[in-house]
């Protein structure tokens, strides 16, 4: 049972750790994708602004050129009393035709780009709202954490005082051995077994209890390790460890014992 429980606890810890890692990776991937999409949308808006600005400036330049030619034609007609040249008239016609083409292309580009801009604005606005909500929740959580911290500090202080009072006013009690008959003990054991059988298993509560026990075990183990390291450090620092010379000293002593044994054997051999 102990081995099965140990294996179950290890498997449960592994599953919980795997789920936590997968959740963290999923959150990081979603955040990266959101940032990437927001960055690409903002880059598209920036490029569209440059393109529209260039197209608009080109249309204005063409308008100025056509307007200048029209002013020359106007002076020819009103001041010089002469007919304008056919080249100027064709230049105006070509300019107006190209101007209409540029305006239509710019209009189509704006109509195509406008929905994408709106979607990008909505995403950015949603991101801003989400970030504001996240920051608000974090501030509230910090306030709750500070309140919990103060309560735990008060509780722990009261526990320390209670422990001190119990240590100073603890009465000496004699051990009382409650002896029960075999029949009564059997009935009590039977009742306990029936209660255990009737208990409905609660897996979620059991997992939470196991996680809490594992957490407390790690904390206590870390405390024991720190105490052992401190004690070991003091032991070594105070030079309480008896120097033995290590492996070389052990080999030297073994060689001395071997030589002494050989000398004793040779000295005890009878002479002929």
C-alpha positions in Angstrom: 0.0 0.0 0.0 2.8 2.4 0.9 4.5 1.7 -2.5 1.3 2.1 -4.4 0.6 5.4 -2.6 4.1 6.6 -3.3 3.8 5.8 -7.0 0.4 7.4 -7.1 1.7 10.6 -5.5 4.7 10.7 -7.8 2.5 10.2 -10.9 0.0 12.9 -9.7 2.9 15.4 -9.1 4.2 14.6 -12.6 0.8 15.1 -14.2 0.2 18.4 -12.3 3.7 19.6 -13.3 3.1 18.7 -16.9 -0.2 20.5 -17.0 1.3 23.6 -15.4 4.1 23.7 -18.0 1.7 23.2 -20.8 -0.6 26.0 -19.5 2.5 28.3 -19.3 3.6 27.5 -22.8 0.1 28.0 -24.1 -0.2 31.4 -22.5 3.2 32.5 -23.8 2.3 31.3 -27.3 -1.0 33.2 -27.2 0.7 36.4 -26.0 3.4 36.1 -28.7 0.7 35.6 -31.4 -1.2 38.6 -30.1 1.9 40.8 -30.1 2.8 39.5 -33.6 -0.7 40.2 -35.0 -0.7 43.7 -33.3 2.7 44.4 -34.7 1.8 43.3 -38.3 -1.5 45.3 -38.1 0.4 48.4 -37.0 3.1 47.8 -39.7 0.3 47.6 -42.3 -1.2 50.9 -41.1 2.2 52.6 -41.3 2.9 51.3 -44.8 -0.6 52.3 -45.9 -0.1 55.8 -44.6 3.1 56.2 -46.6 1.5 54.8 -49.8 -1.6 57.1 -49.4 0.7 60.1 -48.8 2.7 59.4 -51.9 -0.4 58.9 -54.0 -2.0 62.1 -52.7 1.2 64.1 -53.4 1.4 62.7 -56.9 -2.2 63.8 -57.6 -1.5 67.3 -56.2 1.6 67.6 -58.4 -0.5 66.6 -61.5 -3.1 69.2 -60.5 -0.5 71.9 -60.3 0.9 71.0 -63.7 -2.5 71.0 -65.4 -3.4 74.2 -63.7 -0.2 75.9 -64.9 -1.0 74.8 -68.5 -4.6 76.0 -68.2 -3.3 79.4 -67.0 -1.1 79.7 -70.1 -4.0 78.8 -72.3 -6.1 81.4 -70.6 -3.4 84.1 -71.2 -3.2 83.1 -74.8 -6.9 83.6 -75.3 -7.5 86.7 -73.2 -4.3 88.7 -73.5 -2.6 87.6 -76.6 -5.8 87.0 -78.5 -4.3 83.9 -80.0 -5.4 80.3 -80.2 -3.6 78.0 -77.9 -1.4 75.4 -79.4 -2.7 71.9 -79.9 0.2 70.5 -77.8 -0.9 72.4 -74.8 -4.5 71.3 -75.3 -3.4 67.6 -75.6 -1.2 68.1 -72.4 -4.2 69.3 -70.5 -6.3 66.4 -71.8 -3.6 63.8 -70.9 -3.2 65.4 -67.5 -6.9 65.3 -66.7 -7.1 61.7 -67.8 -4.1 60.7 -65.7 -5.5 62.7 -62.8 -8.8 60.9 -62.9 -7.0 57.6 -63.0 -4.9 58.5 -60.0 -7.9 59.7 -58.0 -9.9 56.6 -58.8 -7.0 54.3 -57.8 -6.5 56.3 -54.5 -10.2 56.1 -53.8 -10.2 52.3 -54.4 -7.1 51.9 -52.2 -8.7 53.8 -49.4 -11.9 51.8 -49.6 -9.9 48.6 -49.5 -7.7 49.7 -46.7 -10.3 51.3 -44.4 -11.9 48.0 -43.1 -8.4 46.6 -42.2 -7.6 49.8 -40.4 -10.8 49.5 -38.4 -10.1 45.9 -37.5 -6.6 46.9 -36.4 -8.0 49.8 -34.3 -10.5 47.4 -32.7 -7.8 44.9 -31.8 -5.5 47.6 -30.4 -8.4 49.0 -28.4 -9.3 45.6 -27.1 -5.7 45.0 -26.2 -5.6 48.3 -24.3 -8.9 47.5 -22.5 -7.6 44.0 -21.6 -4.3 45.4 -20.3 -6.1 48.0 -18.2 -8.4 45.3 -16.8 -5.4 43.1 -16.1 -3.6 45.9 -14.3 -6.7 46.7 -12.2 -7.0 43.0 -11.2 -3.3 42.9 -10.3 -3.8 46.0 -8.0 -6.8 44.3 -6.3 -4.8 41.1 -5.9 -1.9 42.9 -4.3 -4.3 44.6 -1.9 -5.8 41.2 -1.0 -2.3 39.7 -0.6 -1.2 42.4 1.7 -4.4 41.9 3.8 -3.8 38.1 3.9 -0.2 38.7 4.9 -1.2 40.9 7.8 -3.7 38.3 8.9 -1.2 35.5 8.8 1.3 37.6 10.7 -1.2 38.2 13.4 -2.2 34.5 13.5 1.4 33.4 13.6 2.2 35.8 16.4 -0.8 34.5 18.4 0.4 31.0 17.8 3.9 31.8 19.1 2.4 33.4 22.2 0.2 30.4 22.8 3.1 28.0 22.4 5.1 30.0 24.9 2.3 30.0 27.4 1.8 26.2 27.0 5.5 25.6 27.5 5.6 27.7 30.7 2.3 26.4 32.2 2.3 22.8 31.0 1.2 20.5 33.8 2.8 17.2 34.3 0.4 14.4 33.4 0.7 10.8 34.2 0.0 8.4 31.3 -3.3 6.7 31.6 -3.7 3.4 29.9 -7.2 2.8 28.7 -7.6 -1.0 28.5 -10.6 -2.2 26.6 -11.9 -5.7 26.3 -11.3 -7.8 23.1 -15.0 -7.8 22.2 -15.3 -4.0 22.6 -12.1 -3.5 20.6 -13.5 -5.7 17.8 -16.8 -3.8 17.8 -14.9 -0.5 17.6 -12.7 -1.8 14.7 -15.8 -3.1 12.9 -17.5 0.3 13.2 -14.4 2.1 11.9 -14.2 -0.2 9.0 -17.9 0.3 8.2 -17.4 4.1 8.3 -14.4 3.8 6.0 -16.4 1.7 3.6 -19.3 4.3 3.6 -17.0 7.2 2.9 -17.5 8.6 -0.6 -14.2 9.2 -2.3 -13.5 12.8 -3.1 -10.7 12.8 -5.7 -10.4 16.5 -6.0 -10.1 17.0 -2.2 -7.7 14.2 -2.0 -5.5 15.6 -4.7 -5.6 19.0 -3.0 -4.7 17.4 0.4 -1.9 15.5 -1.2 -0.5 18.6 -2.9 -0.7 20.5 0.4 1.0 17.7 2.2 3.7 17.5 -0.5 4.2 21.3 -0.2 4.5 21.1 3.6 6.9 18.1 3.2 9.2 20.1 0.9 9.1 23.1 3.2 10.0 20.9 6.3 12.7 19.0 4.3 14.2 22.3 3.2 14.3 23.4 6.8 15.9 20.2 7.9 18.5 20.4 5.1 19.4 24.0 6.1 19.8 22.9 9.8 22.0 20.0 8.8 24.1 22.2 6.5 24.5 24.7 9.3 25.5 22.0 11.8 27.9 20.4 9.4 29.5 23.8 8.6 29.9 24.5 12.3 31.4 21.0 12.8 33.9 21.5 10.1 34.7 25.1 11.0 35.4 24.2 14.6 37.7 21.4 13.4 35.8 18.7 15.4 36.5 16.2 12.6 39.4 14.0 13.5 42.0 14.0 10.7 42.7 10.4 9.7 45.0 11.0 6.6 42.5 9.6 4.2 43.3 6.7 1.8 47.1 7.2 1.9 47.2 6.9 5.7 45.1 3.8 5.6 47.4 2.2 3.1 50.5 3.1 5.2 49.0 1.5 8.3 48.0 -1.6 6.4 51.6 -2.0 5.0 53.0 -1.6 8.6 50.7 -4.3 9.9 51.7 -6.6 7.1 55.4 -6.1 7.8 55.0 -6.7 11.5 53.0 -9.9 10.7 55.8 -11.2 8.4 58.5 -10.4 11.0 56.5 -12.2 13.7 56.1 -15.3 11.5 59.8 -15.4 10.6 60.9 -15.0 14.1 58.7 -17.8 15.4 60.0 -20.3 12.8 62.2 -23.1 14.6 65.8 -23.2 13.8 67.2 -26.5 12.3 
